[in-house]
Amino acid sequence: MAPTKSAIPAVDGWFTTGGSPTLMGSRCRTCGTYAFPRETYFCRNPECDSQEFEDVPLSRRGKIWSYTDARYQPPLPYRAADPYEPFCIAAVELAAEKMVVMGQVIPGVSVDDLSIGTEVELVTDVLYEDDDHQYLVWKWRPVSSDDHSGDAHG
Amino acid sequence: MADDKKVAVLGVGMHPWGKWGRNFVEYGLTAARAALADAGLEWRDVGFVSGADTIRNGYPGYVAGATFAQALGWTGARVASSYAACASGATAVAAARAQILAGLCDVALVVGADTTPKGFFAPVGGDRKDDPDWLRFHLLGATNPTYFALYARRRMELFGATENDFAAVKVKNARHGVANPNARYRAEVTTDEVLASPMVADPLRLLEICATSDGGAALVLSSTDFARRHAGAAGLVTIPAVSTVTPRFPQTVIEMPNFATDSAVAADGGPGSGFRRSIAHAAYEEAGISPEDVDVAEVYDLSSALELDWYEDIGLCKEGEAERLLRDGDTAVGGRIPVNPSGGLSCFGEAIPAQAIAQVCELVWQLRGQADGRQVEGARVGVTANQGLFGHGSSVIVSK
């Protein structure tokens, strides 16, 4: 029997995994400005000279600011499935953070299923795999009333 | 326009765009020699050489100024090399202009050239997990057209742009490019052909996304005093302004190669989406002119849809009116305010460090009345607009 591959994030510290995954951003302790990926050096607000940040989970839900798809296989270092399957990408507006965050949209969703303003929720999904691991990334999934899982591959 | 901010454009030159597959230095040299000949000057007359860098051709590309100076033959001229992604050429122009205005040299040569790989631009090699450009390909599969498509979809949603509008930009620029001997693509296309080309990043199709090209462009700039002595004051073409502005916080439009925008929580009511708009407006302000003074524009049509954004961002019309401008034929040669008479990136494909310089070459030919087959009649003021990745503004005013 083949051993089960362990699933690990494709990038360290950018998001949590599990039932209700979140992107991990930072918030400036002085002015409250968020950043994703996390800011660790200097606050990007030119009116703020803070160097202190707290790690914060970003809102799991947001509304699509814009979207597109990738009909052609992106070049390396994207590790495309063989055969290649086109996927959608969405830029999603997070209301509380007042920022827009990019992400792939889960497989099986086409641009015809999306529109600006569509509510989406953060999930994790397999980005690629090798002999030892499945590598996870965050993706956006359109919110439907009957589905509350945070784990697209599980 | 303030005379003390002007530098003269004595010569312009280009190596035709294509997919020639030769060393970029050759294209730069061809362009430089053409610009010097156009200026009626010798290489040894140049006091400052300003190279626009390419990152895809090893060290010679990173130190492009010295590479071109060496290839032309060492003369001891002062040198600078500029990298600012798509804005590299304008940054090299800005460096040369500052040298001239400071009185540090009379004559400067600006050169940019590139040799490009086929297909999507990919990040330079190696596993670089702290480089957002590497990470956006690795984690998102987000290519450059991904970002262009996000903007195009916004236009459709906010302003009612249609697939036919995006195709019409391509049709217009293709028509312009037919007459341009330096353009790579010199054939008219029909709306049907554009709309039949494969979808790359919805809603953008293959014929609406600029290719990557080889090419080279060069300018010979001088002080206006030198120019009057050398060539006389009649018909003198000058650059009264160069804008290399950065965004103002918070930048709320997603930009290549970022994963997220700035957060606006601490700066509500800030400039927000204004970066692209600020680029040309800073140049207008520096030149003491307004968009109404512009007769011709060269803007960065990385996608056909993006050209429409630029109409608004450089002030040719109000936000949401770009489609009407296009549909009315205002931006075609023969229209009220022609845009991309050269054929634009649509007909050139992008040779990154050369492209912003090529935009200036086209405006100079237009203002001199030498743009055969694509001439904007009576043009006296032109503007270029461009943006280098997420933070390098690039806009040059050319006037006579």
Chai-1 contact restraints between the chains, C-beta under 6 A:
chainA,res_idxA,chainB,res_idxB,connection_type,confidence,min_distance_angstrom,max_distance_angstrom,comment,restraint_id
A,C31,B,A266,contact,1.0,0.0,6.0,A-B,restraint_1
A,G32,B,V265,contact,1.0,0.0,6.0,A-B,restraint_2
A,G32,B,A266,contact,1.0,0.0,6.0,A-B,restraint_3
A,T33,B,S263,contact,1.0,0.0,6.0,A-B,restraint_4
A,T33,B,A266,contact,1.0,0.0,6.0,A-B,restraint_5
A,Y34,B,S263,contact,1.0,0.0,6.0,A-B,restraint_6
A,F36,B,A260,contact,1.0,0.0,6.0,A-B,restraint_7
A,N45,B,F249,contact,1.0,0.0,6.0,A-B,restraint_8
A,N45,B,A266,contact,1.0,0.0,6.0,A-B,restraint_9
A,P46,B,F249,contact,1.0,0.0,6.0,A-B,restraint_10
A,S66,B,L150,contact,1.0,0.0,6.0,A-B,restraint_11
A,S66,B,R153,contact,1.0,0.0,6.0,A-B,restraint_12
A,S66,B,R154,contact,1.0,0.0,6.0,A-B,restraint_13
A,T68,B,T146,contact,1.0,0.0,6.0,A-B,restraint_14
A,T68,B,A149,contact,1.0,0.0,6.0,A-B,restraint_15
A,T68,B,L150,contact,1.0,0.0,6.0,A-B,restraint_16
A,T68,B,A201,contact,1.0,0.0,6.0,A-B,restraint_17
A,T68,B,D202,contact,1.0,0.0,6.0,A-B,restraint_18
A,D69,B,D202,contact,1.0,0.0,6.0,A-B,restraint_19
A,A70,B,G141,contact,1.0,0.0,6.0,A-B,restraint_20
A,R71,B,M199,contact,1.0,0.0,6.0,A-B,restraint_21
A,R71,B,V200,contact,1.0,0.0,6.0,A-B,restraint_22
A,P74,B,G141,contact,1.0,0.0,6.0,A-B,restraint_23
A,P74,B,T143,contact,1.0,0.0,6.0,A-B,restraint_24
A,P75,B,F120,contact,1.0,0.0,6.0,A-B,restraint_25
A,P75,B,A122,contact,1.0,0.0,6.0,A-B,restraint_26
A,P77,B,F137,contact,1.0,0.0,6.0,A-B,restraint_27
A,P77,B,H138,contact,1.0,0.0,6.0,A-B,restraint_28
A,Y78,B,F137,contact,1.0,0.0,6.0,A-B,restraint_29
A,Y78,B,G141,contact,1.0,0.0,6.0,A-B,restraint_30
A,I89,B,A142,contact,1.0,0.0,6.0,A-B,restraint_31
A,I89,B,T146,contact,1.0,0.0,6.0,A-B,restraint_32
A,A91,B,L150,contact,1.0,0.0,6.0,A-B,restraint_33
A,A91,B,I254,contact,1.0,0.0,6.0,A-B,restraint_34
A,E97,B,S263,contact,1.0,0.0,6.0,A-B,restraint_35
A,K98,B,S263,contact,1.0,0.0,6.0,A-B,restraint_36
A,K98,B,A264,contact,1.0,0.0,6.0,A-B,restraint_37
A,K98,B,V265,contact,1.0,0.0,6.0,A-B,restraint_38
A,M99,B,A260,contact,1.0,0.0,6.0,A-B,restraint_39
A,M99,B,T261,contact,1.0,0.0,6.0,A-B,restraint_40
A,M99,B,S263,contact,1.0,0.0,6.0,A-B,restraint_41
A,V100,B,I254,contact,1.0,0.0,6.0,A-B,restraint_42
A,V100,B,T261,contact,1.0,0.0,6.0,A-B,restraint_43
A,V101,B,A260,contact,1.0,0.0,6.0,A-B,restraint_44
A,M102,B,L140,contact,1.0,0.0,6.0,A-B,restraint_45
A,M102,B,F259,contact,1.0,0.0,6.0,A-B,restraint_46
A,Q104,B,L140,contact,1.0,0.0,6.0,A-B,restraint_47
A,V111,B,D202,contact,1.0,0.0,6.0,A-B,restraint_48
A,I116,B,E157,contact,1.0,0.0,6.0,A-B,restraint_49
A,V137,B,L139,contact,1.0,0.0,6.0,A-B,restraint_50
